[in-house]
């Protein structure tokens, strides 16, 4: 179960079926994350990509806060269906575009794609190894999916530390970290 913490659906509790294997971002971490995001962006005018969307904790929070352009990528068909159904039940169906796909394959297909995002958020399974996390970072940053002032936010275990030229900040909340990456400089 998770709770939408602000916006049109503030305090709405969302219960996923008990057999779903998910780890939604905690309210404490989500409140801190959205405070940082809303200090930098007006969500109503942002396009957001939510990778490893799980059961939609971040996606539905964004939609509740009036973000009108959210693409959620989730491999598990039950989870993807749950996000779509829940978004439709909460009248967020037009804001949320759910893509059922492997995130790595989806990102490879989107190389040099026209669509760019203000915010890309990724919450890969915690058991993902460091090599795959580094591949994810490279796919997002090198595929030019971020708008020039965009930000890529990677949620990961706090014991993992990243060294990357585009890493601008890292914040710890309990056993998780949010690492903030800015877009690659444009080559001339």
C-alpha positions in Angstrom: 0.0 0.0 0.0 1.1 3.6 -0.6 -0.4 7.0 -0.2 -0.6 9.9 -2.6 0.9 12.7 -0.4 -0.2 15.9 -2.2 -2.3 17.4 -5.0 -5.8 16.6 -6.1 -5.7 13.1 -4.5 -3.8 14.0 -1.3 -4.1 11.3 1.4 -5.6 8.8 -1.1 -4.4 5.3 -0.1 -3.7 2.9 -3.0 -3.7 -0.8 -2.2 -2.1 -3.2 -4.7 -2.9 -6.9 -4.6 -1.0 -8.7 -1.9 0.8 -10.9 -4.4 2.6 -8.0 -6.1 6.3 -7.9 -5.4 6.9 -4.2 -5.0 8.8 -1.7 -2.9 7.1 1.7 -3.2 9.2 4.8 -2.3 8.4 5.7 1.3 6.3 8.7 2.1 9.3 10.3 3.9 11.6 10.0 0.9 8.8 10.9 -1.6 8.0 14.1 0.3 11.6 15.2 0.2 12.0 14.2 -3.4 8.9 16.2 -4.5 10.0 19.2 -2.5 13.2 19.3 -4.5 11.4 18.7 -7.8 8.8 21.3 -7.2 11.5 23.9 -6.3 13.0 23.4 -9.7 10.0 22.6 -12.0 6.4 23.6 -12.5 5.0 20.0 -12.9 2.0 21.1 -14.9 4.3 22.0 -17.8 6.8 19.0 -17.4 7.1 15.8 -19.3 8.2 13.0 -17.1 9.5 9.5 -17.7 9.1 7.0 -14.8 11.3 4.0 -15.4 10.7 0.7 -13.4 7.3 2.3 -12.5 6.3 -0.6 -10.2 2.7 0.0 -9.1 2.8 3.7 -9.9 3.7 5.4 -6.6 5.7 8.1 -8.4 3.5 8.2 -11.5 0.3 8.7 -9.6 1.9 11.3 -7.3 3.0 13.3 -10.4 -0.5 13.1 -11.9 -2.1 14.1 -8.6 0.2 17.2 -8.7 -1.2 18.2 -12.2 1.7 16.8 -14.3 -0.1 16.2 -17.6 2.6 14.2 -19.5 3.8 11.1 -17.8 5.2 8.0 -19.5 5.6 5.0 -17.2 7.7 2.0 -18.3 7.1 -1.2 -16.4 7.9 -4.8 -17.5 5.5 -6.7 -15.2 2.1 -6.9 -17.0 0.1 -7.0 -13.8 1.9 -3.9 -12.4 1.5 -2.0 -15.7 -2.2 -3.0 -15.8 -2.6 -1.8 -12.2 -1.1 1.6 -13.0 -3.4 2.0 -16.0 -6.5 0.9 -14.2 -5.7 3.0 -11.1 -5.0 6.1 -13.3 -8.3 5.7 -15.1 -10.2 5.2 -11.9 -8.7 8.5 -10.5 -9.4 10.4 -13.8 -5.7 10.5 -14.6 -5.9 8.3 -17.7 -5.1 11.2 -20.1 -2.1 12.2 -18.1 -0.5 8.7 -17.8 0.9 6.7 -20.7 1.9 3.2 -19.5 4.4 1.3 -21.7 4.8 -2.4 -20.8 8.5 -3.1 -21.7 11.9 -3.9 -20.4 13.4 -0.6 -19.4 16.8 -1.3 -21.0 15.2 -2.4 -24.3 12.8 0.6 -24.3 15.7 3.0 -23.7 17.7 1.5 -26.5 14.8 1.8 -28.9 14.4 5.5 -27.9 17.9 6.5 -28.9 17.8 9.9 -30.6 14.1 9.9 -30.4 12.3 13.3 -30.8 10.5 13.1 -27.4 12.6 14.7 -24.6 11.8 14.8 -20.9 12.2 17.4 -18.2 12.5 14.7 -15.5 13.4 11.1 -15.7 13.0 9.0 -12.6 14.3 5.4 -12.2 13.7 3.1 -9.3 15.3 -0.2 -10.5 15.0 -3.3 -8.3 17.5 -3.0 -5.4 19.1 -6.3 -6.5 20.2 -4.7 -9.8 24.0 -5.0 -10.0 26.3 -2.0 -10.3 27.1 -2.7 -13.9 23.4 -2.6 -14.9 22.9 0.7 -12.9 25.8 2.2 -14.9 24.3 1.0 -18.1 21.0 2.6 -17.1 22.7 5.9 -16.4 24.6 5.8 -19.7 21.4 4.9 -21.7 19.5 7.8 -20.2 22.2 10.4 -20.5 23.8 9.4 -23.8 20.5 8.8 -25.6 19.7 12.5 -25.2 16.3 11.8 -23.6 16.6 14.8 -21.2 15.8 18.3 -22.2 18.7 20.8 -21.8 17.7 21.7 -18.2 16.3 18.3 -17.4 17.3 16.0 -14.5 17.6 12.3 -14.2 16.9 11.0 -10.7 18.1 7.5 -9.8 16.7 5.9 -6.6 19.1 3.2 -5.2 20.3 1.7 -2.0 22.3 4.1 0.1 25.3 1.8 0.2 25.8 2.3 -3.5 27.8 5.4 -4.5 28.3 6.6 -8.0 31.1 8.6 -9.6 29.9 10.2 -12.8 30.7 13.6 -14.4 27.0 14.4 -14.7 26.2 13.5 -11.0 25.2 16.8 -9.4 23.8 15.7 -6.0 22.9 12.7 -3.9 20.5 12.7 -1.0 20.1 9.9 1.6 16.7 9.0 3.2 17.0 6.0 5.4 18.3 3.0 3.3 17.7 4.8 0.0 19.5 7.5 -2.0 18.4 9.7 -4.7 21.2 10.6 -7.1 20.6 13.5 -9.4 22.2 13.7 -12.8 22.0 16.5 -15.3 22.0 16.1 -19.1 25.2 15.6 -21.1 26.7 18.7 -22.6 25.7 19.0 -26.2 28.7 18.1 -28.5 29.4 20.6 -31.3 
